[in-house]
């Protein structure tokens, strides 16, 4: 049995890990979730949630791509 799942395998990460991965506060993550701007949580119990790691990584990649696209537009406007 391996304890290192490949990145293709579904894995859940805690809110604490998501805070570290995104540099967002718990409050901001919850606001984004309510607004539909962040991946949905997976309920684990009465007061515990987790997130699908690949969905968080995809959200981060989308933020980076949006920044790059925005930077390209700004550079064209300056030129």
FIGUVEX-547362 format. One line per 2 residues: their letters; for each residue x, y, z of C-alpha. Coordinates in Angstrom, 1 decimal, decimal comma, padded with zeros to 4 digits. Example, Ala and Ser with C-alpha at 12.3 -4.5 7.8 and 13.67 -1.06 7.14 Angstrom:
2
as> 012,3 -004,5 007,8 | 013,7 -001,1 007,1
END
This chain:
79
xx> 000,0 000,0 000,0 | 001,4 003,4 -000,9
xx> 000,8 006,5 001,1 | 001,8 008,9 -001,8
xx> -001,2 009,1 -004,1 | -000,4 010,2 -007,6
xx> -001,8 013,6 -008,6 | -004,4 011,8 -010,8
xx> -006,0 010,1 -007,9 | -008,7 012,0 -006,0
xx> -007,5 013,3 -002,7 | -009,1 015,5 -000,1
xx> -007,3 018,4 001,6 | -008,3 020,2 004,8
xx> -009,4 023,8 005,1 | -006,0 024,5 006,8
xx> -004,2 023,1 003,8 | -006,3 025,1 001,3
xx> -005,6 028,2 003,3 | -001,9 027,5 002,9
xx> -002,2 026,5 -000,8 | -004,1 029,7 -001,7
xx> -002,8 032,3 000,8 | -006,5 033,2 001,4
xx> -008,1 033,4 004,8 | -010,8 030,9 005,8
xx> -013,3 033,8 005,7 | -012,4 034,7 002,2
xx> -012,5 031,1 001,0 | -016,0 030,7 002,5
xx> -017,1 034,0 000,9 | -015,9 032,8 -002,5
xx> -017,6 029,4 -001,9 | -021,0 031,1 -001,2
xx> -020,5 033,3 -004,3 | -019,7 030,3 -006,5
xx> -016,2 031,5 -007,1 | -014,4 028,7 -005,4
xx> -014,7 024,9 -005,5 | -017,4 023,3 -003,3
xx> -016,4 021,7 -000,1 | -016,9 018,0 000,7
xx> -018,7 017,6 004,0 | -016,9 015,1 006,3
xx> -018,9 015,5 009,4 | -021,0 017,9 011,4
xx> -018,3 020,6 011,4 | -015,6 019,4 009,1
xx> -015,1 019,9 005,4 | -012,4 019,1 002,9
xx> -011,8 020,0 -000,7 | -010,8 018,0 -003,7
xx> -007,1 018,7 -004,2 | -007,3 018,7 -008,0
xx> -010,1 021,2 -008,0 | -008,1 023,5 -005,8
xx> -005,1 023,2 -008,0 | -007,3 023,9 -011,1
xx> -008,6 027,0 -009,3 | -005,1 028,2 -008,6
xx> -004,0 027,6 -012,2 | -007,1 029,5 -013,5
xx> -006,1 032,5 -011,3 | -002,6 032,4 -012,7
xx> -003,9 032,1 -016,3 | -006,3 035,1 -015,7
xx> -003,4 037,2 -014,4 | -001,3 036,3 -017,5
xx> -004,2 037,2 -019,8 | -004,8 040,4 -018,0
xx> -001,0 041,3 -018,2 | -001,1 040,7 -021,9
xx> -004,0 043,0 -022,4 | -002,3 045,7 -020,4
xx> 000,9 045,4 -022,4 | -001,1 045,8 -025,7
xx> -002,8 048,9 -024,3 | 000,6 050,5 -023,5
x> 002,2 049,6 -026,8
END
